[in-house]
């Protein structure tokens, strides 16, 4: 259980905005919203990687200050989401014999170390949050391995391999504001923690976190991570296509995307069970309709057919939906999703994209909002904020694990290994 009034600060470096959330866990275990802040990224972040350190620092400073004013408090440390354009996701196991017959901290350290050795990759950092760690004693899963008796401890760990340069620049940005990073959490996992219930994770669910410049996927079943991925597709790709096809600025293309979204006619053409009359009605609604453009480039028309807008949006959105379906097919995960797909992130606000994703994947889809946080103001209860809530949950789990001894903060994995060796030497010779 968390300490009474324990406060956590979370930061999400998004391509559209840098966002900060301050939350508090109460004595009864409930989590309460205290304050949030955001500042436009303006190109300083793309797919989790800082492109302009000075601008990123300014955006973080603005978001932190806004959140601090709302919450009436701040902290010298925070938890941070992390992702990258290229992420390798692996699940590894590490076994350790329990010589004394009881699981101790040293056994956890060695099991983690053994699992990590099979996934080391030069130039990357292995991100493995507490929620991604599973423990088994004599092939029986346990939630708290310390003190459990048995003969063999097995760790099943999910690692997201992030380029070291991404972590280094995020850490430098945070430290420029006189803060320290307590821990990082892989953003697709944070998005899942922020919008799923335990029942979702038990019965089987896929979370699609559609952001501005990228998309994260995470799949759960039996409270285990079955797989994750980061894909190079997001709302910005749709906006770019619209800006090119309609010959308008990016901001206007984004406004048009928000207003029209994916046409129902396009979705109905995909669905075999679509009513013929409904399809004809949807087609008639856009037939002959013109869309007025505010700032087309010189010489370009200031009106375009609605059918052109629908086509551009549909083609790219369908491509994004197909990439989700392909991931689920390749890993044979579709039949495991009793709770279907949860669409979250800023891209979940695209009108009818959830219906298109459902039609392409053949799996029920719902939009995921922040889950399990009390006193949220209306403006914060939006899909783009689910990763922030998940980062807060990770932070609370991390601190609880430190207090219980499940995580040792005294040093690196290699340092822990050496301490175990020295302990054995002392016990043998002294």
Buried (B, 14 or more C-beta within 10 A) or exposed (E): EBEEEBBBBBBBBBBBBBBBBBBBBEEEEEBBBBBBBBBBBBEBBBBBBBBBEEBBBBBBBBBBBBBBEBBEEBBEEBBBBBBBBEBBBBBBBBEBEBEEEEBBBBBBBBBBBBBBEEBEEEEBBBBBBBBBBBBBBEEEBBEEBBEBEBEBBBBBBBBBBBBEBBBEBBBEBBEBBEBEBBBBBBBBBBBBBBBBEEEBBBBBBBBBBBBBBBBBBBBBBEBBBBBBBBBEBBBBBBBEBBBEBBBBBEEBBBBBBEEBBBBBBBBBBBBEEBEEEEBEEBBEEBEEEBBEBEEBEEEEEEEBBBBBBBBBBBEBBBBBBBBBBEBBEEBEBBEBBEBBBBBBBBBBBBBBBBBBBBBBBEBEBBBBBBBBBEEBEEEBEBBBBBBBBBBBBBBBBBBBBBEEEBBBEEEEBEEBBEBBEEEEEEEEEE
